Amino acid sequence: MRIFNKWRRLTDHVPGVRKWRKGEAGQATVEFALITPALILILVAIVQFGIMLSQYITVTDSARIGAQALALGRGLSNPCDPAVTAAINAGSSINLTSSNITPSFATSTDFCGEQTSTGPACTSPYVYKTTCNANGNEGYGDEATVTVQKVYGLNILGFHITSVNLSASASDAVQ
């Protein structure tokens, strides 16, 4: 202890040593090291939210394009086929498949999937089928609707947090 006090008295007059001994040098570095993981987590969460929002916009756009194609397909033996194809093409950046897309008409005589026991296949459960809708009974002004659903897995730093169901529906009048 005596040697330490002697060394302390000797170094007190040296510029900067006293400040180094009693100062807070390195405190900012420690605080930065403690807060950096939280900042990185927040940044990654913001990026993931942006990706999810981008996919939702693509889902919405696919539904709109599919509804337009379905409404313009009047007179075709199966207007559902071009509607689903248009929606898949619009959603190619997020890998949409025909199982993500549900085309339907307001009239019960036309449908775009397999007939269920309770009515048109456009109600749940739905199975898209290209050989349906041979009726061609849709009339001007009937409502053509396309619903697109896509599940987005929210992952942060490789950990799966939750799955979010992105869903959009668009309607257009048959022309």
C-alpha positions in Angstrom: 0.0 0.0 0.0 2.8 2.3 0.8 4.5 1.7 -2.6 1.2 2.4 -4.3 0.7 5.7 -2.5 4.3 6.7 -3.4 3.7 5.9 -7.0 0.5 7.8 -7.0 2.2 10.9 -5.6 4.9 10.6 -8.2 2.5 10.4 -11.1 0.1 13.1 -10.0 2.2 15.8 -11.6 2.5 13.9 -14.9 -0.1 15.4 -17.4 -3.0 13.0 -18.3 -2.2 10.3 -15.8 -4.4 11.8 -13.1 -7.2 12.3 -15.6 -6.8 8.7 -16.8 -7.0 7.3 -13.2 -10.0 9.2 -12.1 -11.8 9.8 -15.4 -14.6 7.9 -17.2 -12.5 6.8 -20.2 -14.0 3.7 -21.6 -17.4 4.2 -20.2 -18.9 5.1 -23.6 -17.3 2.0 -25.1 -18.9 -0.3 -22.5 -22.3 1.4 -22.9 -22.0 1.0 -26.7 -21.1 -2.7 -26.3 -24.1 -3.2 -24.1 -26.7 -1.4 -26.3 -25.4 -2.6 -29.7 -27.3 -6.0 -29.7 -30.6 -4.3 -29.0 -29.9 -1.8 -31.8 -29.1 -4.6 -34.2 -32.3 -6.5 -33.2 -34.4 -3.4 -33.8 -32.8 -2.8 -37.2 -33.4 -6.4 -38.3 -37.0 -6.2 -37.1 -37.5 -3.0 -39.2 -36.0 -4.7 -42.3 -38.3 -7.8 -41.7 -41.3 -5.6 -41.4 -40.4 -3.9 -44.7 -40.1 -7.2 -46.5 -43.4 -8.3 -45.1 -45.0 -5.0 -46.2 -43.5 -5.5 -49.7 -45.0 -9.0 -49.9 -48.4 -7.7 -48.8 -48.3 -5.1 -51.6 -47.4 -7.9 -54.1 -50.3 -10.0 -52.8 -52.7 -7.0 -53.1 -51.5 -6.3 -56.7 -51.8 -10.0 -57.6 -55.4 -10.1 -56.4 -56.2 -6.9 -58.4 -54.7 -8.2 -61.6 -56.3 -11.6 -61.2 -59.8 -10.0 -60.7 -59.3 -7.9 -63.8 -58.4 -11.0 -65.8 -61.3 -13.0 -64.4 -63.7 -10.1 -65.2 -62.4 -9.9 -68.8 -62.6 -13.6 -69.4 -66.3 -13.6 -70.2 -67.1 -16.0 -73.0 -64.1 -18.2 -72.4 -64.8 -21.8 -71.5 -62.8 -21.3 -68.3 -62.1 -17.7 -67.4 -60.6 -18.9 -64.1 -57.5 -20.2 -65.8 -56.2 -16.8 -67.2 -57.2 -15.1 -63.9 -55.1 -17.6 -61.9 -52.2 -17.4 -64.4 -52.2 -13.6 -64.3 -52.2 -13.6 -60.5 -49.4 -16.1 -60.4 -47.3 -14.0 -62.8 -47.9 -10.8 -60.8 -46.9 -12.6 -57.7 -43.9 -14.5 -59.1 -41.5 -12.5 -56.9 -43.1 -14.1 -53.8 -43.7 -17.6 -55.4 -47.5 -17.6 -55.5 -49.0 -20.9 -56.7 -52.6 -21.8 -57.7 -53.2 -23.0 -54.2 -52.8 -19.4 -52.9 -55.4 -18.0 -55.3 -59.2 -18.4 -55.1 -61.2 -17.0 -58.0 -65.0 -16.8 -57.7 -68.1 -15.3 -59.2 -71.1 -13.7 -57.5 -73.4 -16.1 -59.4 -73.7 -19.6 -58.1 -73.9 -21.2 -61.6 -70.2 -20.5 -62.3 -67.3 -21.5 -60.2 -63.6 -22.1 -60.5 -62.9 -25.2 -58.6 -64.3 -28.6 -57.6 -67.9 -28.7 -56.5 -68.3 -29.2 -52.8 -71.3 -30.9 -51.1 -72.7 -27.5 -49.9 -72.4 -25.4 -53.0 -69.8 -23.8 -55.4 -66.2 -24.7 -54.8 -65.4 -21.0 -54.2 -66.4 -21.6 -50.6 -64.1 -23.5 -48.3 -62.7 -26.1 -49.0 -61.5 -24.9 -52.4 -59.5 -26.9 -55.0 -58.6 -25.1 -58.2 -59.4 -27.1 -61.3 -58.9 -26.0 -64.9 -61.8 -28.0 -66.2 -64.5 -26.2 -64.3 -66.7 -23.3 -65.3 -67.9 -24.7 -68.6 -71.2 -23.0 -68.0 -70.2 -19.6 -69.3 -73.3 -18.1 -67.6 -71.6 -15.0 -66.1 -73.4 -11.9 -67.3 -72.4 -8.3 -67.6 -72.0 -6.7 -64.2 -71.6 -10.0 -62.3 -68.9 -9.7 -59.7 -65.6 -11.5 -60.4 -63.5 -11.8 -57.2 -60.0 -13.1 -56.7 -58.7 -13.8 -53.2 -54.9 -14.3 -52.7 -53.5 -15.7 -49.5 -49.8 -16.1 -48.6 -48.2 -17.1 -45.3 -45.2 -15.0 -44.4 -42.8 -16.5 -41.7 -41.4 -13.7 -39.6 -37.8 -14.6 -38.8 -35.4 -12.4 -36.8 -31.7 -13.4 -36.8 -32.6 -16.9 -37.9 -35.2 -17.5 -35.2 -38.8 -18.0 -36.3 -41.0 -15.5 -34.4 -44.4 -16.0 -35.9 -46.3 -16.6 -39.1 -48.4 -13.9 -40.6 -51.2 -14.6 -43.0 -51.1 -12.0 -45.8 -54.5 -11.9 -47.6 -56.1 -9.6 -50.1 -59.2 -9.7 -52.2 -60.2 -7.7 -55.2 -63.4 -7.6 -57.2 -64.2 -6.4 -60.7 -67.4 -6.3 -62.8 -67.7 -8.9 -65.6 -67.5 -7.1 -68.9 
